Amino acid sequence: MTHPEYILTLSCPDQRGIVHRVSGFLAEHGCNILDSAQFGDQETERFFMRVHFAAEDAAIGDAQLRAEFAQLGEALRLDWNLHDAHAKPRVLLMVSKIGHCLNDLLFRYKSGLLPVEIPAIVSNHMDFYQLAASYNIPFHHLPLATGAPESGKLAQEARIVELMETHQIDLVVLARYMQILSPDLCARLKGKAINIHHSFLPSFKGARPYAQAHKRGVKLIGATAHFVTGDLDEGPIIEQDVERVDHAMDAETLSAIGRDVECVVLARAVKWFVEHRILQNGDRTVIFK
C-alpha cells in the first residue's frame, strides 16, 4: 500500500524542544519520518527544519493533519508549509535571446531529472518558439521594444501575471531573460522567482563580460543563482559554482565554459526549490541538500 507523503518546512525563533515536539506530533498522527534535516542560526536566533514523512494512518486525512499541526505552529510561532511530496510544482520559464539555460532545463524536464510541470514559456523575442514546440510547450511571445514607455512595460508584465494565474505557477525561472522586472512584479514574485547570472558582477558589468574577463586575465569564472528582488542581481543567493581557466583560453572559450556553469547552477537551484529544500533566512538562504 502506498501512503501519502509530505514535505514539511518550517522556521521559527530558536528554542528548546522543537524537534521533539514536531517529531512527536508526527508520531502521534501515524506518520513515519523518511528524512529530516535542521539548522539553528546563532546569528539570527532562528531555527529551520525540513521533514519528509509518510502519513500511514488512513484515519487521519489531509485536512485534519493540517488543522492540528496549525495549532502546534501557533504555539511554537512557526512559519511553516506542508507540501504534497508527489505533486510537481508548475514552472514558468522566461528567456530572451540566449538559450543555453532554457535548453538545459527543458532537457532535464523531459528526461525526468527535474520533477516539474512546465505549462508555458515566455519570451520577448521569437528565437526559441521552435524549441518550445519540440517539447510541446506553449510559447508566449510578449515583445518589449527597446525604449518602450513605462506603460508598455507594465502592460507586458500584466500579461505575464495573467499567465501565472491561469497556469497556477509556483515558480518563475528567468533563464537568461534580459529584462529588468518592475518593483511591483518583483514584490509579487518574492521567494518564487529565480534568476541566473555570471559571477563577474559587479566587476564586469554591461556587454560582453567574458571579453572583459579575458582582458583582465581572470583565473576563475562562475555563475550565481539567486531569488529575484527589486535590487538588481542582489537577491538571496541559492547556489554558486566556478571553473578554473587560464591564459591559453580566448574569450569565446571562457564564454562557453561560463554557459556550462550557468546551466548547472540554475538547474541545481530550480531542483532544490521544487524539492522544497530552500528556506529563506533574511537576505540569505538555508539549503537542505
N, C-alpha and C positions, 0 to 999 in steps of 0.2 A: 504494500500500500504506500502510495506517495503522499507525504504530508505537505501542507503549505509551508513555505519557507519565507522568512522575513529578514531584512537587514535593518537593525535599529541603530541610529546615530544620535548622539547627544553631546551637549556641552552644558556646563553649569559651574557655579562657584565651587572651587575645590573644598572638600570636606571629608570627614571620615565616613566610611561605610557605604560609599556609592556603589562600588562593585558588588558588595554583599547584598544590598537592597535590590539592585537591578537583577542580579542572577537569582536571588531568592524569589522575586516576583515571577520570573520566567519559569522557575521550577514549580512554583505553586500553581501555575496556569498550564501545566502539562507541556512545557516547551523544553526542547533539548538544544543546548548551545553547541553549534558546529565550529564556530571560530569567534575569537574575541580579542580585541586589542584596546589598550587605553593609554592615556598620556596625561600627566599633570604638569602644567606650565607654572613654574615657580615665579616667573616674572609677572604674568597676568593673573595668577592665582585662579586659573580656570582648569577644569578637568574635561577631558574629551574621551569618548568611547564609541566603538563600533562593534556590534554584536550580530553575527549571522546565526540564526536559530531556526529550528523546525517546530511547528506547532502540532504536537502529536495527540492532543486531546480533542477529539472531534466534537465534544460537547461545548467547547469554548470557541465561539466564532470570531470572525474578524472584528465586528463592531464591539463585542464585549471586551476583547483584548485591548483595543484602542481606548475604549472608555475607561477601563480600570487602570490602564497604565497612565492615563492623563492625571489621575488622582495622585499617583506617585510622582509624576512630573511636576505637579504643583507643589508638592511637599518639598521636593529637592530643588525647586526653581530651575528645572531643566528646559533647555531649548532642544527639542527632540523631533525626529521624524522616523516614521515606520514605513519601510518600503517593501513591496512585494518583490522578493528576490528573483522571481522568474519574469517579471514584467520588463520589457525592453523600452528604455527611455526613447522618446521621439526627438530627433535631432534635425535642426535646420542648418544646412551648410551654406555659407556665403563666400563668394570668390570674385575676384576681378579678372586680371589678365595673366596671372601667374598660377599655373595649375598643379604643381607637383604635390602640394598638400591635399588638395581635393582628390586627385587621382589615387593617392596613397590611402586616404580614408575610405574611399569607395571600394578599393580592392579589399581592405581589411573587413569592411562590412559584408561584401559579397562572399568572402571566404569564411565567414563565421567567426573571425577573430575579434570582431568588435560587436558586442551584443546590443545593437541599437536598431531602431527603425528610422529611415530617412525618407520622410514624405515629400520633401521639396528641397530644391537648390535655388538660391537667389544669386543673381549677378547683375552688375551694372554694365556688363558687356556680353556679347553673344558668343565669345570664343569657345565655351565649353558646353553648348547645348547638345552637341552630338555625343559627347562623353556622358552627359546625363541620360540621354536617350538610350545609350548602350546598356545602362543599368535599369532602364525603365522607371526613371525617377523624373517627375515633372520639373521642368526648368522654367524659372520665372525671370524674365529679363526686365529689370527695373532700371532703365538708364538714368544717369545723372550727369548732365553736361558740365564740362569744366566752367567754373564761374557761375554756376546756376544760382539763382536767388535763394534766400533762406526759405521762401515759401515752397519752392520746388523741392528742396531737400526734405522739408517736413512732410510734404505730400508723398514722397518716395518712402520715407520711414513709416508713414501711416499705413502704406500698403504692406510693408514688412510686418508691422504689428498685426494687421488683419490676417496675414498668412500664419503667423504664430498662433493666433487664437483659433483659426479654422482648423489647423492641424494639431492643436493641443501640444505645442512644442515644449519640451522640458529643458532643452539646451540649444543655444545658438553657438556655432563654431565659425569664427572668422578665419577661414582657410586661405589666408592672404587676400582678404577683402580690403582694398586700398582706399577706403573712405573713412573719414572721422565721423563717428556717431555723435548725435546731438546729446547734450546733457540729459534731456528728458528720456531719451531712449536708453542711455547708459544706466540711468536710475531704474528704469523699468526692468532692465536685464541684470540687475545686481545679483551676483552669485550664480547666474545662469547663462553666462556668455564667456567663451574662452577665445583668446587671441594668441597668435604666434608671431614672433619677430626675431631677427638675428640679434645676437647678444652684443653687437658692436655699439648699440645705442647706450648712452648718448654720444660716445666718442666719434662715431661716424654717421652723422645724420644726413638726411637728404638722399639724393640719387646716387646710384652705383656704390653702395657701401663696401662691396668686396673689392672694387678697384681702389677705393680709399685705403682699405686694409692692406692690400698688396703693396701699395705705395709706401705705407708705413712699416712694412716688414713684420706683420704680426706673426706670432707663433702658435696662437690658439684661435680657432673660430668656433662659434657655437650658436645656440638658439635658446629662447625663453618662451615658455607658455605661461600665460597669466590670465586672471579674471579681468574682464573689461570694466573699467571705471571711467568717470569723467576726466581723470588725469591721464593723458595720453601715455600709453605704454608703461604705466606705473601701478597697475593693479596688483593685488596679491599674487605672488609667484607660485605656480603649481609645480613646474618641472623645468630643469635646465640640463644641457649637456654640451660637451665640447669635443673637438677633434684637433689633434696637433697637425700643424702644417709647417712648411719650411720654405727656404729661399728659392728652391727649384720650381715651385708651383706658380703658375701665372694666375691672373685674376679670374679667368674662366674656370680654372681648376678649383680655386677657392670657392667660387660660386656654386659649383657642382657639389662639393663636399658640404657646403652650407645648406643646400637644398635637402640633402640626405638627413642631416642633423635635424633640420626643421620638421621633416616628416615624422621622424621617430619621436621627437619631443612632444609634438602635438598629439600624436596617436596615444602616447602614454597618458597625457593629461586627460584626453577625452575618455579613455578606458577607465581611469581612476574615478572620473566624475560619474560615469554611468554605473559603476560598481559601488557607488556611494562610499568612496574611500577618502574624500576630501572634506575637511571641516575647516571653516574659516576661523581664524584667531586674530581678530583685529585686522591689521594690514598684512598678516602672514597667513600661512595655511598649515594645517596638520594633515599629513598624508599617511593613512594606514595601508601599507603595501601588502 
